[in-house]
Amino acid sequence: MAAPQPQPQPAATRAANNGIGGGAMADHNQQGTEARRAAKWVLFLAAAALPCLVLYRAVAPRAILVLPGGAAVPWRLGAPREGVDLDGEDARLERVLRGAAMANDTVILTTLNSAWSEPGSVLDVFLESFRSGESTRELLDHLVIVSLDTTAHTRCRQVHRHCFALVTDGVDFSGQKNFMTDGYLKMMWRRIDFLGQVLEKGFSFIFTDTDIVWFRNPLPHFYADGDFQIACDHFTGDPNDLNNSPNGGFAYVRSNTETIEFYRFWYAAREKHPGLHDQDVLNSIKGDPFVAELGVKIKFLSTELFGGLCEPSRNMSRVCTMHANCCIGLSRKISDLNAMLQDWRRFMALPREEKHSVSWTVPRNCR
């Protein structure tokens, strides 16, 4: 009988028996074990991090990215976010603001309804003042006119580059809104809500009523340490004095976490002060402990630089803006705004040595 033939051995066994590659196989097995262990750790860390990320997204302030160390950086639109309606109001606002913004993301904003937008009305005087002032014409490139009705928006598109239609469902802002009427109050509070949205998008702004004429660039005259800077009906002489009487028709506001929260608080305070407009509510909350706790730095602007009919600037060589405040009635405003422009042109036409002799001829119809 033939002797049984030996069964062939697996390659790995043969290699081990022959003393060839045994160390290599051991290394391979060890590396595989380490790779599986590393993969488990990666999955564990990812599972632990996901709930933290969801919690962060839920509590972080809207439009603010919080970096390590507590620094806050405004969110910026690089590419369309998932779920964003590119034709929606929010996306349209983003595009208009970005198109008008200065290099430091500052825009100039004004609001407009049809009563003030008609040819020969307030809007025409307002725009003409930019063209007639010192170093103000180029500021028109950064002005966004926020129209409150379709007629005003149509007119804006005829005369200006940057227009935004602010739609408010169920409210008609088209007609003249006399001071302290229900329509006036709704329009003022819609404005505060809108300005808060602009801050949340990371844009600083100069807000100006349309019944203000611009004679000089105001930017060099704002305080370096002021978050919220506002013009006055009456200025005490101290920019830090909370007894100043602010006028919401002109303000410079930097976008940061303090001002965003301040505008939210201001807007919410309307419910505690029914029947009051934004300016009166501001007077009520400017000394509130919560505002001090926020750390928002409030500055009041001198009427020498930012004057009005309530308290006209007495220095035409320095004045930046003049406001047709303390004046009720559209026709009266238009008349005195035109008179301010005439006074300015008369001042500019004189030689330097004679300019001191010029003074305002207003108020006239707004007495």
C-alpha positions in Angstrom: 0.0 0.0 0.0 1.3 3.4 -0.9 2.2 5.7 2.0 -0.2 8.5 2.5 0.8 11.8 0.9 1.2 14.8 3.3 -1.6 17.4 3.1 -0.6 20.9 1.7 -0.2 23.5 4.4 -1.7 27.0 4.2 0.6 29.6 2.9 0.8 31.5 6.2 1.7 28.2 8.0 4.3 27.3 5.5 5.8 30.7 5.8 5.9 30.5 9.6 7.4 26.9 9.5 10.0 28.0 7.0 10.9 31.0 9.2 9.9 33.4 6.4 7.6 36.5 7.0 6.5 35.5 10.5 7.4 38.9 12.0 5.7 40.7 9.1 2.5 38.8 9.8 2.5 39.7 13.4 3.1 43.4 12.6 0.2 43.3 10.1 -2.2 41.8 12.7 -1.1 44.4 15.3 -1.6 47.3 12.9 -5.1 46.1 12.0 -6.0 46.0 15.7 -4.7 49.5 16.2 -6.6 50.8 13.2 -9.9 49.3 14.5 -9.3 50.9 17.9 -8.6 54.3 16.3 -11.8 54.1 14.3 -13.8 53.3 17.4 -12.4 56.4 19.1 -13.2 58.6 16.1 -16.8 57.4 16.1 -17.1 58.0 19.9 -15.7 61.5 19.7 -18.1 62.4 16.8 -21.1 61.1 18.7 -20.1 63.2 21.7 -19.5 66.4 19.7 -22.8 66.3 17.7 -25.1 67.2 20.7 -22.8 70.0 21.7 -22.9 71.5 18.1 -26.7 71.3 18.1 -27.0 73.0 21.5 -24.6 75.8 20.4 -26.6 76.4 17.2 -29.7 76.7 19.4 -28.5 79.2 21.9 -25.9 81.3 19.9 -27.2 84.8 19.0 -28.6 85.1 15.5 -26.2 86.4 12.9 -23.3 86.3 15.4 -20.4 83.9 15.3 -18.8 83.4 18.7 -15.1 82.6 18.5 -12.8 81.2 21.2 -12.0 83.9 23.7 -15.5 85.5 23.4 -14.8 87.6 20.3 -18.0 88.1 18.3 -17.9 88.4 14.5 -20.9 89.3 12.4 -22.1 86.6 10.1 -21.5 87.2 6.4 -23.1 85.7 3.4 -20.5 84.0 1.2 -22.7 81.5 -0.6 -26.5 81.0 -0.3 -27.4 79.1 2.8 -29.4 75.9 2.5 -33.1 76.7 2.8 -32.7 80.5 2.1 -35.3 82.0 -0.3 -33.1 84.0 -2.7 -36.2 86.1 -3.6 -37.3 86.6 0.0 -37.1 89.9 2.0 -34.2 88.8 4.1 -32.1 87.8 1.0 -33.0 91.0 -0.8 -32.1 93.1 2.1 -28.7 91.4 2.4 -28.0 92.1 -1.3 -29.0 95.8 -1.1 -27.0 96.4 2.1 -23.9 94.7 0.6 -24.2 96.7 -2.6 -24.3 100.0 -0.7 -21.9 99.3 2.2 -18.7 101.2 2.8 -15.4 99.3 3.2 -16.1 99.0 7.0 -19.7 97.6 6.4 -21.4 100.9 7.2 -24.5 102.0 5.3 -26.6 105.2 5.4 -30.3 104.5 5.8 -33.5 106.5 5.4 -37.2 105.5 5.3 -39.7 106.9 2.8 -43.4 106.8 2.1 -45.3 108.1 -0.9 -46.3 111.4 0.8 -42.6 112.3 1.1 -41.5 110.9 -2.3 -43.6 113.0 -4.7 -41.6 115.2 -7.1 -40.8 118.5 -5.3 -41.4 117.0 -1.9 -39.0 116.1 0.9 -37.1 113.4 -1.0 -35.9 115.8 -3.7 -34.6 118.4 -1.1 -32.9 115.6 0.8 -31.0 114.2 -2.2 -30.1 117.7 -3.5 -28.5 118.5 -0.2 -26.0 115.6 -0.7 -25.1 117.1 -4.1 -24.7 120.6 -2.7 -22.7 119.8 0.5 -19.0 119.5 1.1 -17.7 115.9 0.5 -21.3 114.5 0.6 -22.0 113.7 -3.0 -20.0 110.4 -2.8 -22.0 109.4 0.2 -25.0 108.8 -2.1 -23.3 105.6 -3.2 -23.8 104.3 0.3 -27.4 105.5 0.9 -30.2 102.9 1.0 -33.7 104.3 0.7 -36.1 102.0 2.5 -39.5 102.5 0.9 -42.6 101.7 3.0 -45.1 101.4 0.2 -45.1 100.6 -3.5 -45.5 104.2 -4.7 -42.4 105.3 -2.7 -40.4 102.3 -4.0 -41.3 103.1 -7.6 -40.2 106.7 -7.1 -37.0 105.6 -5.4 -36.0 103.4 -8.4 -36.5 106.4 -10.6 -34.1 108.7 -8.8 -31.7 106.5 -6.8 -29.5 103.4 -7.1 -30.1 101.5 -3.8 -33.7 101.0 -2.9 -35.3 98.4 -0.6 -39.1 97.8 -0.3 -40.0 97.1 3.3 -43.3 95.2 3.3 -45.6 95.3 6.4 -48.6 93.1 6.0 -51.9 94.7 6.9 -50.5 98.2 7.4 -50.7 101.2 4.9 -47.8 103.6 5.3 -48.5 105.4 2.1 -50.2 108.6 3.2 -48.9 111.5 5.3 -48.5 110.4 9.0 -49.0 113.3 11.4 -47.1 113.3 14.6 -48.4 110.8 17.3 -51.2 109.4 15.2 -51.7 105.7 15.2 -50.2 105.4 11.7 -47.2 107.4 12.8 -46.5 105.2 15.8 -46.7 102.0 13.8 -44.3 103.5 11.2 -41.8 104.5 13.9 -41.8 101.1 15.6 -41.5 99.3 12.3 -38.4 101.4 11.7 -36.8 100.4 15.1 -37.5 96.7 14.3 -36.0 97.0 10.9 -32.9 98.8 12.2 -32.3 96.0 14.6 -32.4 93.5 11.8 -29.7 95.5 10.0 -27.5 95.4 13.0 -28.0 91.6 13.3 -26.8 91.2 9.8 -23.5 92.8 10.9 -23.9 96.2 9.2 -23.3 99.4 11.1 -25.5 102.4 10.0 -26.1 106.1 10.0 -29.9 106.5 10.1 -31.2 109.8 8.9 -34.8 111.0 8.5 -35.5 112.3 5.0 -36.4 115.7 6.4 -32.7 116.3 7.2 -30.4 118.2 4.9 -26.7 117.2 4.7 -24.0 119.8 4.4 -20.9 118.0 5.4 -19.7 114.4 5.9 -20.5 113.5 9.5 -18.3 110.4 9.8 -15.2 112.3 11.1 -17.3 113.8 13.9 -18.5 110.6 15.5 -17.0 109.5 18.8 -14.5 106.6 18.5 -15.8 105.0 21.7 -19.6 105.3 21.1 -21.7 102.3 20.2 -25.0 104.3 19.9 -24.7 107.9 19.0 -27.8 110.0 18.5 -28.8 113.6 17.7 -30.7 115.9 20.1 -33.6 118.2 20.2 -31.8 119.9 23.0 -28.1 119.3 23.9 -26.8 120.0 27.4 -23.2 120.4 26.3 -22.1 117.0 27.6 -22.2 114.0 25.2 -22.4 111.6 28.1 -25.3 113.4 29.9 -28.4 111.2 30.0 -30.4 114.3 30.5 -29.9 115.2 26.9 -33.1 115.1 24.8 -32.4 112.6 22.0 -34.0 112.7 18.6 -34.3 109.4 16.7 -34.2 111.1 13.3 -30.4 110.9 13.2 -28.2 108.2 14.7 -24.9 106.4 14.1 -24.9 102.8 15.5 -22.1 100.3 15.4 -23.1 96.6 14.9 -22.0 94.6 17.9 -23.6 92.3 20.5 -24.3 95.3 22.8 -26.3 97.4 20.2 -28.1 94.3 18.9 -29.4 93.5 22.4 -30.1 97.2 23.0 -32.4 97.5 19.9 -34.2 94.3 20.9 -34.8 95.8 24.4 -35.9 99.1 22.9 -38.4 97.4 20.6 -39.8 95.2 23.3 -40.2 98.2 25.7 -43.0 99.6 23.4 -45.4 97.1 25.1 -44.6 98.6 28.5 -45.2 102.1 27.2 -48.3 101.9 25.0 -49.1 105.1 23.0 -45.6 106.4 23.1 -43.3 106.7 20.1 -39.8 105.3 19.9 -38.2 108.6 21.0 -40.2 108.9 24.2 -39.5 105.2 25.0 -35.8 105.8 24.5 -36.0 108.6 27.0 -37.6 106.2 29.4 -35.1 103.3 29.0 -31.8 105.2 28.5 -31.1 105.1 32.2 -32.5 101.6 32.8 -30.1 99.3 34.8 -30.4 96.7 32.0 -29.0 99.1 29.5 -26.0 99.8 31.8 -25.6 96.1 32.3 -25.5 95.6 28.5 -22.5 97.9 28.4 -23.7 99.8 25.3 -21.8 103.1 25.1 -24.3 105.9 24.5 -23.2 109.3 23.1 -25.3 112.4 22.4 -24.4 114.5 19.4 -23.9 118.3 19.7 -26.5 120.5 18.0 -23.6 122.6 16.8 -22.7 119.8 14.3 -26.1 118.1 14.1 -28.7 120.9 14.4 -32.4 121.3 13.8 -35.2 123.7 14.0 -35.6 122.8 17.7 -32.1 124.0 18.4 -30.3 125.3 15.2 -26.6 125.1 14.8 -25.0 128.5 15.3 -21.9 127.6 13.3 -22.4 127.2 9.6 -18.6 126.6 9.2 -19.0 123.4 11.1 -22.6 122.2 10.8 -23.0 118.7 9.2 -26.8 118.3 9.2 -29.9 120.3 9.9 -33.2 118.6 10.8 -36.8 120.0 10.2 -37.8 118.8 13.6 -40.2 120.7 15.9 -42.3 121.2 12.7 -45.7 119.7 12.0 -47.1 119.7 8.5 -45.5 118.5 5.3 -45.8 121.8 3.4 -44.1 123.7 6.3 -41.3 121.2 6.3 -40.6 121.4 2.6 -40.6 125.2 2.8 -38.1 125.4 5.6 -35.9 122.7 4.2 -35.6 124.6 0.9 -34.8 127.7 2.9 -32.0 125.9 4.6 -30.5 124.9 1.3 -30.8 128.5 0.1 -29.0 129.7 3.3 -26.2 127.1 2.7 -25.7 128.1 -1.0 -25.5 131.8 0.1 -22.9 130.8 2.7 -20.8 128.8 0.2 -20.9 131.6 -2.4 -19.3 134.1 -0.1 -15.5 134.6 0.2 -14.0 133.1 3.4 -13.6 136.4 5.2 -17.4 137.2 4.7 -18.8 133.8 5.7 -19.2 134.8 9.3 -21.9 137.2 8.4 -24.3 134.5 7.3 -26.9 133.0 9.6 -30.0 130.8 9.2 -33.2 132.4 8.0 -35.1 129.4 9.5 -37.5 128.6 11.1 -39.9 130.5 8.9 -43.1 128.5 8.4 -42.2 126.1 11.2 -42.4 128.7 13.9 
